[in-house]
């Protein structure tokens, strides 16, 4: 799995990515396409921070690598009201 901080624009896009945003829900595909192209492995600072894997290959690798990527301790942010 490649680890990328992305280009300047893609990295900023990832840092501020919020999957609960009303702007994201109606049509997530352009944003996801841009993340895949510019910053496929990134971290968002929103919602107390989380990692974004936007390419199938990276998600598949993470799901198969239990030593590196574990869900033993995991918290999910509350849905904003």
C-alpha positions as semicolon CSV with decimal commas, in nm:
position;residue;x (nm);y (nm);z (nm)
1;X;0,000;0,000;0,000
2;X;0,140;0,334;-0,095
3;X;0,136;0,603;0,168
4;X;0,078;0,945;0,025
5;X;0,034;1,285;0,171
6;X;-0,090;1,395;-0,169
7;X;-0,037;1,716;-0,354
8;X;-0,107;2,050;-0,194
9;X;-0,471;2,064;-0,305
10;X;-0,547;1,694;-0,251
11;X;-0,382;1,697;0,091
12;X;-0,590;1,996;0,201
13;X;-0,903;1,834;0,065
14;X;-0,829;1,522;0,272
15;X;-0,746;1,715;0,591
16;X;-1,084;1,887;0,586
17;X;-1,290;1,591;0,460
18;X;-1,607;1,532;0,664
19;X;-1,818;1,235;0,556
20;X;-2,119;1,371;0,750
21;X;-2,120;1,690;0,545
22;X;-2,454;1,755;0,369
23;X;-2,251;1,867;0,066
24;X;-2,086;1,523;0,039
25;X;-2,393;1,297;0,058
26;X;-2,583;1,385;-0,264
27;X;-2,288;1,316;-0,498
28;X;-1,972;1,179;-0,328
29;X;-1,813;1,050;-0,649
30;X;-1,624;1,361;-0,772
31;X;-1,463;1,408;-0,430
32;X;-1,373;1,039;-0,397
33;X;-1,231;1,039;-0,750
34;X;-1,013;1,338;-0,662
35;X;-0,893;1,176;-0,338
36;X;-0,799;0,859;-0,530
37;X;-0,603;1,064;-0,782
38;X;-0,439;1,322;-0,554
39;X;-0,422;1,173;-0,205
40;X;-0,522;0,804;-0,192
41;X;-0,408;0,749;0,167
42;X;-0,476;1,049;0,385
43;X;-0,584;1,168;0,727
44;X;-0,868;1,405;0,799
45;X;-0,857;1,632;1,103
46;X;-1,237;1,649;1,112
47;X;-1,447;1,449;1,364
48;X;-1,152;1,394;1,600
49;X;-0,938;1,262;1,310
50;X;-0,959;0,954;1,091
51;X;-0,778;0,793;0,799
52;X;-0,914;0,776;0,447
53;X;-0,826;0,492;0,212
54;X;-0,986;0,574;-0,121
55;X;-0,845;0,307;-0,353
56;X;-0,973;-0,050;-0,367
57;X;-0,619;-0,193;-0,352
58;X;-0,539;-0,001;-0,031
59;X;-0,866;-0,092;0,138
60;X;-0,819;-0,458;0,044
61;X;-0,460;-0,459;0,177
62;X;-0,567;-0,296;0,505
63;X;-0,848;-0,547;0,554
64;X;-0,604;-0,836;0,511
65;X;-0,322;-0,697;0,730
66;X;-0,451;-0,750;1,084
67;X;-0,112;-0,686;1,243
68;X;-0,090;-0,330;1,109
69;X;-0,453;-0,231;1,078
70;X;-0,662;-0,342;1,371
71;X;-1,010;-0,256;1,482
72;X;-0,961;-0,390;1,834
73;X;-1,009;-0,043;1,979
74;X;-1,224;0,176;1,764
75;X;-1,455;0,464;1,823
76;X;-1,690;0,610;1,571
77;X;-1,782;0,975;1,589
78;X;-2,139;1,050;1,680
79;X;-2,372;1,150;1,403
80;X;-2,409;1,528;1,418
81;X;-2,757;1,652;1,486
